[in-house]
Amino acid sequence: MTSEATAATPAAAPLQAAWQAPRLAARRWFEARQARTDTLLLTQRNVYILPTRAGLMFALTLLVLLLASVNYQLNLGYVLTFLLAGSGVVSMHLTHNTLRGLTLHLKPPTAAFAGDAAPLSVVLTSAGAARYGIGLKVSDAPASTLSWINVPAGGQATAQVSFVPGTRGRHALPTLTAETRFPLGLFRAWTVWRPAAQVLVYPRPEQPPAPLPAARAMPGGSAALRQADGGDTEGVRGYRRGDPLKLVVWKKAAKALETGGELVSRDTQAAVHPQLWLDWHACGSLPPEERLSRLAAWAVAAHRMGAEHGLRLPGVDIEPASGEAQHRRCLEALALWR
C-alpha cells in the first residue's frame, strides 16, 4: 500500500501542475487589470463573493431537506428548510457588507535586506459599523499566513503583513488580498489590491561577515573644524604641567607672554582621526553580488560600532561620516548600484 501511494505521487504531479497553470495565468491576467494605488475604497465593484466548501455542503443539505419534505409532506421540514435558507441568504449579505465600505491604506514601506521579511503596515478604516474577522495576506502566500483583525465602528485598525524579497534593488510590492468569512463561514468575500508603493531592498549581508578593513589615520580632517569646550580649535589645547617642550606651540608663546595669556600645546589626539573606507577593491576577487553582500555586512558592522566610514564603488564615492543618515546612504548605494 505504501509503495503504491508513493508511486502515484509523481504521476499526479504533472496533472496538478497542468491544472494549476491555467488558474495562475487567469489570476495574473485579472491582477494586471487592477490599477495600482496605496489607498483603496472597497465597493460592490471590487468586492467579490463565492460560497465556501462549507457553503456548498450547506446548500446540498438544504436540497436534501427540501426533497425529503416534498416527498413525505413534512410541514415542519418546510419550516426548517426555509429557515436555514433564509439564514444562509442573510449570511451572504453580512459577509459582503463586512468588506464593502472599508478603506485600505498602505503606510510607506521600510527598507529591508534581501532574504529577510519586509513588513507592510495596512490601516483599515471603517466609517460605519464595526467589522469582524478580516484577514490580509500576500496573494501568492498560503492561507495560513493570513493576518486577522477586527475594525471598530467609526475607527481604524492596523494589520501587519510581510513578504520576502529575493534580490536587492527597488521592487514593486506584491498583490495583497483582503478576505472575510464572517459570520457563518458559508461564503468568502475578498478583494484584490495592488499597492503603488515600492520597497528598497538592500543586499543580503555576508554570513559570517569578513573582518573589517583597517581604518586609516587621517591628519586634520573634520576634527580640525570642531570647537572645543573652551572655545579653542581642536588640534591645540592649553598647556598642562608635564607636557613635552616639543608639543608647545612656540609661535604663539611670544604673543601669550606679551598679552599675559597662557601657553598652548598641540593635541596629538586631535591631530589625526581614523577613517574607515569600505572599498569595492578591498573585497578581493569576489563576484559583484558577493562583493556587495560583503560591503553591506561591513556597513552594518561599522554603523553598530559608531565608526566614521565611507563607501567606494565603481562610479560611486561617499565621503566618510557616521550616524543613521550615513548608514542609510551607504546601504541605498549598495542596493541601487549597477
N, C-alpha and C positions, 0 to 999 in steps of 0.2 A: 504493500500500500504506500509506503513512504517513497519507494523508488519510482512508482508510477506518478505520484504527485510531483516529485522533483523533476521528472522528465516532462511533465505537462507545463511546467512553469516557463521554460524557454520558448516553447511553442506558442504560448499565449502572449508573449511579449510583443511579437510583430503585430498581432491583431489589436492589442491595446494601443500600440503606437499609431496604427492606421486609423483607429477610432479617435484618438486624441488630436491628430494633426488637423483635421477639418475644424474641430472645435477651437483650437488655438488660432487658426487662421481667421475664423469668423470673429473671435474676440478681438484680435489685433485690428481687424478692419473696423469693428464697431468703436473701439477705443480711439482710433485715429480720427474719427469723425467728431470727437468731443473737443471743444475749444479749451485751451489751457487758461486757467485762472486761479488765483490764490484765494478768492472768495467766491463761494458757490451757494446760491439760494436754491433750496430744494422745492420744486413744484411738481405738479402732476405730469409735467413734460419730461422730467429727468429722474423720476422715481418709478421703479419697475417692481412688479409683484407676481409671484407664481406660488402654487401650492408646494409644500414640502412633501417628503415621503409620508410623514405622519398625516398631512392633509389629504393625500391620495388614499391612504388607508381609511381615513375618516369618511371620505366620500364613498368608498366601496362599502363601508359598513352601513351608511345611510341607504344605499341602494338595496342591500340585502334586507334591511329593516322594512323598507317600502314594499318590496316584493312579498315578504312574509305577511305584512299587514293586509295587502290586497288579496293574497291567496287565502288567508284564514279569516278575513273580515274582522281584524282586530282594531277596534276603535282606539284603545289605549296605545296600540302600536303606531297608529297615525299621529297621535299626540306626541309620542316620544320622537318619532322621525322628524316631524316638522319643527319641534322644539330644538332638537340638535341642529337641524339645518339652519334655523334662524340664528343660533349661537355661532355657527360657522361663518355666516354672512356678516354678522356684527364683528367677529374676529378679523375678517378680511379688511373691513373699513378701519378698525383700530390699528392694525398693523401698518396699513398705508399711511394713515394720518400721523403715526409716530415719527416718520421721516419728513413728511410734507410740511413745509413751513420752517424747517430748520435752516440755519445759516452756518456753513462751514468756512472757517478762516484759518489759513496756514501762517504761523509765525515764521519770520525769516530763519531758515535753517542754519545751524552752526557747522563749521568745517569739521571734517573727520579724517582719520587716517584710512588708507586703503586696507581692506580686510577687517576693519572694526565696524561695529554697528553705528550708523549715522542716525541720531534721533530726530524725529519730526514732531512738533507740537501743533495740534489741531484744536482750535477753540470752537466749540459748538454753542450756538446761541438760540434760545427758544423765546420768541416774543409772546407766546401764548401759554398753553398748558404745559405741565411737566412731561418729559419724555423718558421712557424707561427702556433698558435693555438694548442699547445701541452699541454695535461693535464696529471697530475700524481696523483695517489691515491693508497691507500691500496686496494688490490684486493677485499677483503670482504666488503669494505666500499661502501655506496651508491654513485651514480654518482654525487650527489650534493656536495660531498667533493673534487671533482677534483680541483687541483691547476693548473691554466692555466698560460702558459708562452710562450714567443717568444725568439728565439735564433738568435742573429745577425750573419751575414755572417762572417765566419772565427773567431768567438768569442765564448764566454761562457755565460751562464746564470744559476742562482741558483734557484731551486724550493724548497719549504718547504712543506713537508707532515708530518703527525703525526698519531700515534695510541695510544691507551690507554692500557697499561699493567695492568692486574688484580692482579697479585701476585708478591711478591718480588723474587729476585734471578737474575740469569743471563739467559736471554732469547734470542733465535734466532729472528731475525727481520722477520716481516710478508712479504709475497709476495707482490710486487709492480706491478702496471700496468701503462704503458705509452700509450696514445692513441691520435689520432687526427682525425678530420673530415674535415679538410681544403682541398679544398676551398669551395665546394658547399654543404657539408653535405650529399652527396649521398652515401658515403662509410665511413666505420670506420676501420682504421688501428690501430693495437695495438700490444704490446709486453708484455711478462710476464717475470718478473725479480725477482730472489731470491737472495737477498744480503747475503754475507757470514758473515758479522759482527754480533756481539751480543751486547745487551744493558744491562747494570746493572740497576736493579730496586730496589730501597730502600723500606723498609716497609712504609706503609702509616702512617704518624704521627697521633697520637691520637687527636681527636677533641671532646670537647675542651681539651687542654693539662692539665695534672695534675701539681700541683705546683712542682717546682724543689726541689730535696732533699737538706738538709742543707749542706753547704760547711764545710770542716774540716780545722782547723788551723794547719798547719804542720810546725814544727820547722826546721830552716835551709833550707834544700832542695836546689832547683835550685837557690834561691835568694842568698845563701851564696857564689855562684861561680861567680857571676857577679861582674864587676868592676864599681865603682862609677866614677863620672866625675873627681874627684881629684886624682884618681889613687888608693885610698884606697879600700879595700874589703868591700862590703856591709855587714852590721852587726855591724860595728863601724863607727864613724864619728868624726870630730873634736869637741873639747869641745866648748860649747856655754855658754855664761853667763846665769846663772839661771838654768843650768842642775842640777838635784839632785845628791848629792855625791854618792848615791848608783849606779848610772849609769857610774861613772868614772871607767875606766879600770886601776886599781891601779898597776897591774903587769907591765904595760908599762909606768907608771908615773915616776918611778925612772930612767928608761932609757931616757925618754924625758927630765928630768932635767939635766942628765949628758951631753947629746948631744945638749942641747938647743932647743929641739923640743917642740911640743905642746902636751897638754893633749888630750886624746881621750875619747869619751863616747860611750856606747853601743847604737845602733839604734834599738829601740824596734819595729819599724815598719818593719825593715828588718829581725828581728829575726824569725818571723813566716810569712807564706803566706798561703792564703786559697787555698784548692784543692777541686774541685767538682767531686765526683765519681758518675757515672751513673751505678748503680749496679742492676743486674738482681734480686737479692733478695730484693731490695727496692720496687719492684712492687707488693708486696703482693701475693695474691693467684690467680692472673690473669692467663688465659691460655697462652701458649707460644707465639702465634702470637700477642695477645693483649699486652703482655709484650714488645715484640719487637716494637710494634707501640708506646707504651709509651716511651721507650728508644729513639726511633727516634725523638719524639717530644721534649724530654729533650735535645738531642744533637743539634737540630736546635735552641732551646732557648738559650743554653749555648754558641753556636757559635755567635749568634746575640749579646749577652752580652759581648763577648770577654773574657769570663771566661776560666781559665785553667781547663780542665776537662779530666777525664779518663773514661774508659769503662770496666766493668767487666761482662763477660758472662761465662756460664759453658764451660770451656776449652779455654777461650779467656781472656786475660788481657792486656789492652792497657794503658800504663802509661800516667799520666796527661800531657797535653800540650795544646797549643792554636794555632789558625790560620787555614787557609783553608786546609792545608795538614792534620791536626789532624781531622778536620770536615769530610773530605772525608774518612779518615781511619776508623773512628767510624761508619759512615753510611755503608761503604762497609762491615765491620764486621757484622753489623746487617743484611745486605742483604743476605750474604752468610752463615750465621750461620745455622748449622744443629744439 
